[in-house]
Amino acid sequence: RLLVIDEVGANTAKEWEMRPLFQLLNHRYNDKKDTVLISNCEAKELFEVLGPKIKSRMSEGGAIYNCGWPTFR
């Protein structure tokens, strides 16, 4: 029931690249399944990359947790 997607927003995506992600997230949203997106982007930057449709679905009942610890690299 839980899907975790890492490195979201790591690359600036084109609309056609985001379509499969939107379809996946929309399907899970409609089925009320939990999804975690992990990114190194700030919230504003991430939502610019993801676009308004994904932002809308992820904002309903979701939360953003900012983990400001240093990198391990």
N, C-alpha and C positions, 0 to 999 in steps of 0.2 A: 504493500500500500504506500510506502514511502519511496520517493525518488529524489536523489540528491544529484544535482548537476553542478560541477565545479568549473571554474575558469569562465564563468559567464561574463561577456563583455570584454574578454581579453583582446579581441580583434574588433575593429569597427566593421560591423556587418552591413551588408547590403540588404535591401528589403527581401529579395528572393532567398537570401541565406537565413533570414529570420522566420520565413514562412513555416518550415518544419517545426521549429521551436514553438512558435505560436500554436500550431495545430496540436502538438503534444501537450502543452500547458493548458490549452483550452479544453481538450478532452479530459484531462485530469481534473480541471476546475469543475466541469459539468458532472463528473463522477464523484466529486467531493473527496478526491484523493490528495494526500499531503505531498507537497513538493518543496524542496529546499534548494535555493539558488545561492551559490557561493561565488563571490567576486572580490577582486582587489579594487574595484571602482567605488567611488563615493556614490551615495544613493542617487543624486541628481544625474550624474554622468551615466550610471547604469540604466536609469529609466530613459535617458536620451537614446542609448544604444538599443534597448529593448523595444521602445516605441509605446504609443499610447494604449494599444489593445492589451499588450502583456502587462503594462503598468496597472491598468484598470483591474484586471483579474487578480494580480498579485497583491494589490492594495486592499481588496475586500477580505477582511478577516486575517490578513497577514501582518507581519511585523518585520522591521529591519533591525538587526543587531550589529552594531559597529564594534568590531573587535580590534582594538588599536595596538595590539602587541607587535613587537619587532619581527622582521622577517627572519627565517632560519637560514636563508641563503647567504 
